[in-house]
Amino acid sequence: MTILQITPGAGAMYCGNCLRDNALVATLRKMGHAVQMVPLYLPLTLDEEDQSNDTPIFFSGINVYLDQKSALFRGAPGWLHNLLTSRRLLKWAACRAAKTRAQELGDMTLSMLRGEAGNQARELDDLLAWLKTKPNPDIICLSNGLLVGMLHRLKTELRAPVVCMLQGEDGFLDSLPEPARAQCWKTLAERAAEADMLTAPSHYFARLMSQRLNVPSERVRVIYNGINLSGYSDATPSAGKKESSPPVLGYFARMCREKGLDTLVEAYVLLRRHERIKNLKLRIGGSCGPADEPFVNDLRERLRNAGVLEHVTFHPNLDRNAKVEFLRSLSVLSVPARYSEAFGLYVIEALAAGVPVVQPRTAAFPELIEATGGGLLCEPNDPASLADMTENLLLNNERARELGERGRRAVFEKFSSDVMARESLAAYQHIIQTSAARRSLLPA
């Protein structure tokens, strides 16, 4: 099968969607499928081999911004336009992009969702011109719903069905100011209606987006995210950590308020005050970009004022091997995200390392805990509840080990990149067959 995967890059930050797409493409290629992975906006930051590194970056983040701000630039000569697609220049620009807030992006988001009718129509022309020099795909995959602006032209000009993956669009769109917020949701729903299939990484998010896009639930297919399990195969709850070592509470996600890092810090301070868990350490890992540094510095000050900073370590932007070792060093992991998390790849990564999790009883987390049996649920946005559940788990080593082992088995069975790839292929095949059947009914 010939597959076109289109994925936006997050520049200097690790991005769960990028990691998922990259793992999917790598696995599909190992299975013998021809997959072209096309990056948009900014370079992808990954902890595994970049499957898009031989492909130009389209919709250069600099060009997209200038297209929005200047009618004069939209008519600029091609050499200037092409100059601003340089990977080196885009890496430099990524640091500035990381400081851009969603509230500032309303008009640009709406323009992108409008596709050929938006200010970035020239970028779409360039992408299509390049794609037409490549083998025609059997199916086109868009990484998230914010790319549906290009769906119509991709589908009609490449004459291939399109599947649109949904993941996390709601949080971004809901942060936009009005009237852009309502206009973006309306345009997203209109454009998404033309997709041959929508997919979601959890039943929770499938239901949510079905309602918000006003599409029948049967049009949204659930395909769980999966990870590359290489390096996790010998992990157990005690792997990488001696029984006599101090217990470690861990966090691994973007170091930001939205992911609840401040809630975890407050829970840790409470645990230290309880003094029931002797010598408890806190290890904080994950993506930390320029926009996150003031928040992290504030947390350091909070920990210093509480007299526990010396027991806390920060591990930003780890490569893959370091990430696996980091996870294996933990006794329990929690990322108490306070928004409607569509999945939570970090839950699966921790469980793959045999580490039990404590997550809020909200969004996709109850579904993941039920599917894996690898953790406990606490009340959302409640440091005391998180501290209590974590304390109960850390005081019961046998229970913690049982949850970690059960979760690890479930991840290897249900949440590998191989399983994700097989389920994706089944969806693609269904779409291709359905599209062919529809075309056969059309008049000659």
N, C-alpha and C positions, 0 to 999 in steps of 0.2 A: 504494500500500500504506500502511496505517496502522500505525505502529510505536510501541511504548512502550519507551523506553530508561530504565532505572533505574540511577543511578550515584552511589556514595558520594562526598562531598566530603572533601578532606584538609585543609581549613581553611587555615592559613598556609603550607602546603607545596605545591610542585608535585608532581603525582602522574602517573606514566606512564599509569595506567589512565584517569585523568580526561582527559588530553591525547588519548589514543587515542579514547575515546568521543566527546569533543567534536568531533574531526576527522571521525569517522564520521557523526555526526548532521548536521553542517554539509554534508557531501558528499551524504548521502541527501536532504536538503532541496533542494539545488541540482538534484538529479535529478528533483525533483517529488513526492517522497514526503512524506506527513504524519507527522512524527516528534515525539512529545512526550518531552522529556528531563526526567526528574524527579530532582532532587538529594536526597541523604539526608545526615543527620548534621550536616554543616558546609558552608559555602559552598565552591564549587569555586575553586581558584586556577589560572588558566590564562594562557597567553601569547598567546591568540587570543580572538576574541569568544566570550563565554559563551553557549552555545546553550540554557542552562537559566535564564537570568536573568529570564524572565517566569513562572516556576513557583515555588510555595512550597517550602520545604525541609521534608521529612517526616522522621520519626524524628529530630527535633532531638537533637543530641548531648547537650544538657543534660537533656532529658526521658528519653532512653535511660538515662543514668547514674542519674538520680533514680528511675526505674522500677525499676532493679536494686537500689538501696540502700534504698528505702523503700516498704513496703506502703501506708503512709498516703498517699504521693504518688500511687500508682497510682489512688487514689480521689479525687484532688484535683479541684476544680471546673474546668470547661472553660476559663474565662477565664485561670486561672493556667497551665494547660497551653499554651494558645495564646500567652500572653505570652512563653513561653520558646522560641518558634520564630522570634523576631525575628532577621533577618540581622545587624543591628548587634551584638546580644548574642552571637550565635554566632561572629562574627568575633573578639570579645573572648575568648570561651571557647576559641577555636582555639589561642591561645598556650599555654594551660594543657594542652590536649589533646595538643599536640606534645611535652610532657614526659612523657606517660604511656607506660610501657613495656609491651610485649606480655605480659611475665610477670605483670602486674597485672590482666590482662583475661580470665583464664580463665573465671570464672563468667559474666561478661557475654556473652562470645562464645558460650558454650554456650546461654545463654538466648535469644540472637538466632537461633541455628540452630534452636531448637525452635519458632520462629514463634508460631503461635496458642496454643501451650502454654507459652510463655515469659513473662517478666515484662513484655515490651514489646508484648503483644497489643493494647493500646489504640492504640499507634502504627500498627499494621497496620490496625486498624479505621478510623482517620482517613484513611490513605492510600487504602483501598478506597472509602470514602465519597466522596472527592474524585474518584477515577478514574471512578466511576460517573456523574459529571456530564459526562464527556468522551466523545467518540466511541469506540466500542468498538474496541480494537486488533485487527489481524489477527494480530499476533505480539507477544510480550513478551520483552524482552532484559534479563537481569540481568548487570551488569558483572563480577561475580566470584562464586566459589562460596560466599563467606561470606554471600551474600544468599538462600541457598536456603530459609531459614526461612519466607519469604513465598511460596515457589513454589506450594504446594498451594492456598492460598486465592486467589491471583491467577489461577491456571489454572482453578479451578472456578467462581469467581464472575464472572470476566470472560469465561469460555468461549473462551479463546484459548490456543494452544500457547506454550510457554516454551522459549527457548534460554538456556543459562547459559554465559557466557564464563569460562574458567578462566585465571588468571594470578597467580602468586605466592602462592597461599594456603598452600603447604607451609611456606615459611619462617616465616610468622607463626604458624601452628598448632604447628609444632615447637618454637617458643620458649615456648609455654605450659607451666606446671607440670603435673605429674601430680597428680590423676587427670583434670584438665580436658582435657589434651591428647588422651588416648585417647578420652574421651567426645565431644569435638568432632569428631575424625576419624570416629568411628562414626556420629554424627548427620549429618554432612555427606554421608557415603556413602548413608545411608538416604534423606535428602531429595533428593539429586541424582538418585537412581534415577527420580524422577518427571519429570525434565526431558525434553522431547521431543528435545533435542539438547544436547550439550556441545561447546564449541569451545575450541581452544587456539591460542596464537600461534606455536607451533613443534612440530615432530615430537618433539623431545626432551621437551617438557613434556606433550604428549599421551600419550606412553608412560609417563612418570612418574605422571601423575594417573590414567591407566587402571589402573595397578597399585595405587596407593594407595586408590582408590575402589572397586576390584574391579569394574570395568565392562569389557565387551568393547571392544577397541580400535576397532572400527568405529563405536562410539557417539560417539567423540571426533573431531570434524572440525577439521582444521588450517586456520586463516585467519591469514595473516601480518598483523601490525600494519602500518599505513601512516601516512604523514605528509602534511600539506599542503605541497606543493612550491613554493608561491608564495615568491618571493624567492631561491630556490636556482638558478633557471634559468640564471644566468650564472656560476655558481660553477665553478671549476676548481681543481686542486691549487695553482696559484699565484695564484688570485684573491684580492684583498685583501691580498696579501703579496708584496713585491718579492724577487727572487732574492738581492739583496744584504742583505736583512734577516736578523737573527739567527734561527736555527731555534727553533721553539717546540713544546714538548711540552705537550699540553693534556688536561684532564679536564673532563667536563661531566655531572654527575649530582648526586644528593643528596650533600652533603659529610658523609659518615659512614663509620664503620669497615666496615660491611657491604658498601659499594660499593668497598672497597679503596683508599680515598684514602691511607691511611698506607703501603700497599705502593707506590703510585705515588711518594710523597714519598721513600721509601727508595731507589727506583730512580733518581730524579732526583739524589739526593745521590751515588749511585755514579757516575752519568754525569758529574757535575761533577768528581769525583775522577779519573776516567779521563782527562779533558782532551782527548779525541779530537774532541769536538763543541764547537767554539769558541763562546763567548757563548750557550750554550743557555739559553733562558728556560723557565719553567713558568707556565702560566696555568690557574687552577682556577676553574671556573664551575659553576653549578647551584644547586639549592635549599639554603638554609641557614636552618633554624628555630632557635628557642630551645634545643631539645634538642641541636642539633649544635654550638653555639658553644663549649662546653668542649673538645670534641674538636678543633675547628679551632684553638683557641688553643694547645692542646698541640702541634699540627703546626707552628704558627708558631714556637714555642719550639725545636722540633727543627731547623727550617730556620735559625733564628738561630744556634743552637749550631754548626751545620755551616758557618756563614759564607756562606750562599747566599740568605738571606731577601730581600736587595735585588734578586735576579733573579726573584722569584716575586710574582705578583699574584693577588688573589682577586676574583672577580666574582659575588657572590651575587644570586640572584633576578632575573635579567635578563628584560626583556620580549622579545617575539619578534624584533623587528628587531635588538636588541642581541645576542640569542643567535646569529642567523645571522652577524652580523659577527664575533662572538667565534669561531665555528667556522671561518670563512673565514680567520682570522688564524693558524690553527695549521698546523704542519708534520705532526704526527701526533697522534692522540688515543688515550688508553687509560683505560678504567674497569675495573680489575682486580677486579671483584666476587668476593667469596669465598663467596657462597651460590649456590643453584641458580637462577640467573637464567632466567626463563621466555622472555625475548626480549632486551631491551636496546635500547630505542628510541634511545638516544644513539648507538649504532653506526650506525643508519640515518641519523640527523641529520648525523653527521660525514661519512659517505660522500656524502650529498646535496650537501654543500659541497665535495666532491672531496678530502676529507682521509682518508688511509689510517689504519687502526686497528691496534693491537696488543692482543689480548685473551687471557685465559687459555684453555687447552685444557680447558674444562669447561663443563657446562650447555649452554645454547643457542648459545654462541659459535662452536664449530666448524661448526655448521649454518649460521649467518649468514655466516661467512667463506666457506664453500663456495658458498653461494647467491649471494654478491655478488662474490667474488674480490677483495675490497677491503682485505685486511689479512693479518696474520701472527698466529700463535698462540705463546704462551709457556707455561711451566709455571705452574700455579696457586699463589698465595700465595708467590711466589718473586721477590723484588725483583731478584736478580742475573740471572735468566732474562729478566725484563721489560726490564732495562737493556740486556742483550746484544742482544735482538731489536730494541729501539728504536734502539740505536746502529747496528746493521747497516743499518737502514732509512734513518736520517738521513745516513749516509755514502754512500748510493747514491741521489742525487736522481732519476735516471732511473727506478729501480725504484719509488721512492715515488710518482712522478708516474703511472706505469703503473697501480699499484694504486688510486690515488685516482680515476683516470679510469674504470677498469673498475668500481669500486664505485659510482661516481656513475651510470653507465649502468644498472647492475643495479637501483639504487634507483628510478630513473625508470621502469623497465620493470616491476618486481615489487612495490615497496613504497610506492606512492603511496596517498593516501586514496581515490582513484578506484578503484584495483584492490581495496583492502580493501572498499569499499562494494559493488562488483559481486559479489565473492565472498560477502559477507554476504547480499546479496539472493538469490543463488542458493541459499544454505543456507535462508533464510527461506521461499522459495518451495517448496523440497522439504519442509520441515516442514509448511507449510500444506496442501500436497497430500496428504501422508501422513496428517495428522490428519483431513482431510475423508474420506479413504478409510476410515479406521478407524470414523469416526462412521456412515458409510453402512452398515456391517455390523452395527451395533447394532440390536436389535429396536425397532420403533416404539413 
